[in-house]
Amino acid sequence: MRRTMIDVERDLAAARPDRERAVAAVQELLRAVGEDAERPGLARTPERVADMFLELFASVGEDPAGALGAPIALGEGDAAEDLVGVTDIPFRSVCEHHLLPFEGSVDVFYAPRRYLAGLSRVASLVARASRRPNLQERLGQQIAGAMMAVLEPHGVVVRIEARHGCIAHSEPSAARAQAVTVTALGSIPDAAWRFASRSTD
């Protein structure tokens, strides 16, 4: 069935953040755990929590690839076989299993074939992909997939190191443990791959 503009506008309206509904949901959660949501110490807590989550989930419904903007075409004299990397990009996201934060850094490497991206655009891609309920594995896949779709490189490697609030909550002794994921798409020379993935082999 063909979608009309009315269908599109209705879906967009449904996806827009609803602050009042979020505030009410936090109030109900407080009541559900036996708290008095109206007592002085908690009076503004629902608003604070709602605003925090609206910020953390600001990219829900957005395509992360849009953060890359228009790619930069390689010129005739530009080296198309070099590896380009932006490393130690800080990020914060929220685990979709427990709604607890996980944060760390992202390294993005790609082997250009036809196009380049502005370096700040790569950082913007990481930020946009992060601002939604997520899994670390999926976050790497989203970043790598956007790079492949927009820049059409030979290949992409995305390495993420992060500490997870759910680990710290369930295993306090492992609170400083880091989860490491490496996502690779396309083809990258072996030496470059080992460097990008920080392999010690």
C-alpha positions as CSV (number, residue, x, y, z in Angstrom):
1,M,0.0,0.0,0.0
2,R,1.3,3.4,-1.0
3,R,2.0,5.8,1.9
4,T,0.5,9.3,1.7
5,M,1.8,12.5,3.2
6,I,-0.9,12.2,5.8
7,D,0.6,8.8,6.8
8,V,4.1,10.3,7.0
9,E,3.0,13.3,9.0
10,R,1.1,11.0,11.4
11,D,4.1,8.8,12.0
12,L,6.4,11.8,12.5
13,A,4.0,13.2,15.1
14,A,3.9,9.9,16.9
15,A,7.7,9.7,17.0
16,R,8.1,13.2,18.5
17,P,9.2,13.3,22.1
18,D,6.3,13.9,24.5
19,R,7.8,15.6,27.6
20,E,4.5,15.6,29.6
21,R,4.0,11.9,29.0
22,A,7.6,11.3,30.1
23,V,7.2,13.3,33.3
24,A,4.0,11.4,34.1
25,A,5.7,8.1,33.5
26,V,8.5,8.9,36.0
27,Q,5.9,10.0,38.5
28,E,4.1,6.7,38.1
29,L,7.4,4.8,38.5
30,L,8.1,6.5,41.8
31,R,4.6,5.7,43.0
32,A,5.0,2.1,41.8
33,V,8.1,1.6,44.0
34,G,6.2,3.0,47.0
35,E,7.5,6.6,47.0
36,D,5.5,9.8,47.4
37,A,6.1,11.5,44.1
38,E,4.8,14.8,45.5
39,R,7.0,15.1,48.6
40,P,9.4,18.1,48.5
41,G,12.6,16.1,47.7
42,L,11.0,14.5,44.7
43,A,8.7,17.3,43.5
44,R,10.9,18.2,40.5
45,T,12.6,14.8,40.0
46,P,10.2,13.6,37.3
47,E,10.9,16.7,35.2
48,R,14.7,16.3,35.7
49,V,14.6,12.6,34.8
50,A,12.3,13.2,31.8
51,D,14.6,16.0,30.4
52,M,17.7,13.8,30.9
53,F,16.2,10.9,29.0
54,L,14.9,13.2,26.2
55,E,18.5,14.4,25.8
56,L,19.9,10.9,25.9
57,F,17.4,9.7,23.4
58,A,17.5,12.8,21.2
59,S,18.3,10.8,18.0
60,V,15.5,8.3,18.2
61,G,13.9,8.1,14.8
62,E,16.8,9.8,13.0
63,D,19.1,8.1,10.5
64,P,22.7,8.3,11.9
65,A,24.1,8.4,8.3
66,G,22.7,12.0,8.0
67,A,25.4,13.2,10.3
68,L,28.0,12.6,7.6
69,G,26.6,15.2,5.3
70,A,27.6,15.3,1.7
71,P,30.8,13.2,1.1
72,I,33.9,14.8,-0.3
73,A,34.9,13.4,-3.7
74,L,38.5,12.3,-4.0
75,G,40.6,14.1,-6.6
76,E,42.8,12.5,-9.2
77,G,45.9,13.0,-7.2
78,D,44.5,11.9,-3.9
79,A,45.6,8.6,-2.4
80,A,42.7,6.3,-2.4
81,E,44.5,3.4,-0.6
82,D,45.4,5.2,2.7
83,L,43.7,4.4,5.9
84,V,41.8,7.3,7.5
85,G,41.0,7.2,11.2
86,V,39.4,9.3,13.9
87,T,40.1,7.8,17.3
88,D,39.2,8.3,21.0
89,I,35.8,9.8,20.1
90,P,33.9,10.0,23.5
91,F,30.4,8.8,23.6
92,R,27.6,8.0,26.0
93,S,24.6,5.8,25.3
94,V,22.0,3.9,27.3
95,C,21.7,0.1,27.4
96,E,18.3,-0.9,26.2
97,H,18.1,-3.9,28.6
98,H,18.3,-1.9,31.9
99,L,18.2,1.7,30.8
100,L,21.5,2.3,32.5
101,P,24.3,4.3,30.8
102,F,27.3,2.9,29.1
103,E,30.1,5.2,27.9
104,G,33.6,5.1,26.6
105,S,35.4,5.8,23.3
106,V,35.1,4.9,19.6
107,D,37.8,4.5,17.0
108,V,36.6,4.7,13.4
109,F,38.9,3.7,10.5
110,Y,38.1,3.5,6.8
111,A,39.9,2.9,3.6
112,P,38.6,5.5,1.1
113,R,37.7,4.5,-2.5
114,R,35.8,7.4,-3.9
115,Y,34.8,9.7,-1.1
116,L,36.0,11.2,2.2
117,A,34.1,12.6,5.2
118,G,35.1,15.6,7.2
119,L,36.7,14.4,10.4
120,S,34.2,16.3,12.6
121,R,31.4,14.6,10.7
122,V,32.7,11.2,11.8
123,A,32.5,12.4,15.4
124,S,29.0,13.7,14.7
125,L,28.0,10.3,13.4
126,V,29.1,8.6,16.6
127,A,27.1,11.1,18.7
128,R,23.9,10.7,16.6
129,A,24.1,6.9,16.7
130,S,24.7,7.0,20.5
131,R,21.6,9.0,21.5
132,R,19.1,6.2,21.6
133,P,18.5,3.0,23.6
134,N,21.2,0.8,22.3
135,L,23.5,-2.2,22.5
136,Q,27.3,-1.7,22.1
137,E,27.4,-4.3,19.4
138,R,24.6,-2.6,17.4
139,L,26.2,0.8,17.9
140,G,29.3,-0.4,16.1
141,Q,27.2,-1.9,13.3
142,Q,25.2,1.3,12.9
143,I,28.4,3.5,12.7
144,A,30.1,1.1,10.3
145,G,27.0,0.7,8.1
146,A,26.5,4.5,7.8
147,M,30.1,4.9,6.8
148,M,29.8,2.2,4.1
149,A,26.5,3.6,2.8
150,V,27.6,7.2,2.5
151,L,31.3,7.0,1.7
152,E,31.4,3.7,-0.2
153,P,34.9,2.9,1.0
154,H,36.8,-0.3,0.5
155,G,36.1,-1.1,4.2
156,V,35.4,0.2,7.7
157,V,36.6,-0.8,11.1
158,V,34.8,0.5,14.3
159,R,36.3,-0.3,17.7
160,I,34.4,0.6,20.8
161,E,35.6,0.4,24.4
162,A,33.0,1.1,27.1
163,R,32.1,0.7,30.8
164,H,28.5,-0.4,31.4
165,G,26.3,0.7,34.3
166,C,24.6,-2.7,34.3
167,I,27.9,-4.5,35.0
168,A,28.7,-2.1,37.8
169,H,25.2,-2.7,39.3
170,S,25.2,-6.5,39.0
171,E,28.9,-7.1,39.7
172,P,30.3,-4.2,41.7
173,S,33.8,-5.8,41.8
174,A,33.9,-5.5,38.0
175,A,32.7,-1.9,37.9
176,R,35.8,-0.8,36.0
177,A,35.6,-3.7,33.5
178,Q,35.4,-2.6,29.9
179,A,33.5,-4.2,27.0
180,V,35.3,-4.2,23.7
181,T,33.6,-4.7,20.4
182,V,35.1,-4.5,16.9
183,T,32.9,-4.3,13.8
184,A,34.5,-4.7,10.3
185,L,32.7,-4.3,7.0
186,G,34.2,-4.5,3.5
187,S,37.9,-5.1,2.9
188,I,40.9,-3.5,4.6
189,P,44.5,-4.6,4.1
190,D,45.7,-6.9,6.9
191,A,48.3,-4.6,8.3
192,A,45.8,-1.7,8.5
193,W,43.2,-4.0,10.0
194,R,45.6,-5.1,12.8
195,F,46.5,-1.5,13.5
196,A,42.8,-0.4,13.6
197,S,41.7,-3.3,15.8
198,R,44.8,-2.9,18.0
199,S,45.7,-6.5,17.5
200,T,48.9,-7.7,19.1
201,D,49.3,-10.7,16.8
